[in-house]
């Protein structure tokens, strides 16, 4: 699915950029990591949502991987 029609950035490209260890931390950096810059900004909200989802998934993954320690 195309998220940014001005730059033809797909959801898969954004998710790929966000999955990298040195991936983007903000919407502006998502554009940079995809090799472009914002044009109209209409997709910024969708990109921000994907960024937020990725951060939440990472937090849940780390929390789920913690082992309980016997007292």
C-alpha positions in Angstrom: 0.0 0.0 0.0 1.3 3.4 -0.9 1.5 5.7 2.2 3.1 8.7 0.5 1.7 9.4 -3.0 4.0 12.4 -3.6 7.1 10.2 -3.1 5.6 6.8 -3.8 6.7 5.4 -0.5 5.0 2.2 0.5 4.1 0.9 3.9 6.6 -1.9 3.4 9.4 0.6 2.7 8.5 2.5 5.9 8.3 -0.6 8.0 11.7 -1.8 6.6 13.3 1.6 7.5 11.7 1.4 11.0 13.0 -2.1 11.6 16.7 -1.2 11.2 18.7 -0.9 14.3 19.7 2.7 13.3 16.2 3.4 12.0 14.4 6.7 12.1 13.2 8.3 15.3 10.8 10.8 13.9 8.6 11.3 10.8 11.2 13.6 9.1 13.8 10.9 9.5 11.5 8.4 7.9 11.5 10.5 4.7 15.3 10.7 4.8 15.7 7.0 5.3 13.5 6.4 2.2 15.7 8.9 0.2 13.2 11.7 -0.1 11.7 14.7 1.6 8.1 15.6 2.5 6.2 17.4 -0.2 2.6 18.0 0.9 2.8 16.4 4.3 -0.5 14.6 3.9 1.1 11.3 4.8 2.8 12.5 8.0 0.0 11.3 10.2 0.1 7.8 8.7 3.9 7.7 9.0 3.7 8.9 12.6 1.2 6.1 13.4 3.5 3.4 11.9 6.4 4.9 13.9 4.3 4.7 17.1 3.2 1.1 16.4 6.8 0.1 15.8 7.9 1.7 19.1 5.0 0.0 21.0 5.8 -3.4 19.4 9.5 -3.0 20.4 8.5 -2.2 24.0 6.1 -5.1 24.3 8.8 -7.4 22.8 11.4 -6.4 25.3 8.9 -6.6 28.2 7.8 -10.1 27.1 11.3 -11.4 26.9 12.1 -10.6 30.5 12.2 -13.7 32.7 10.7 -13.9 36.1 13.2 -14.3 38.8 12.4 -16.5 41.8 12.3 -14.7 45.1 
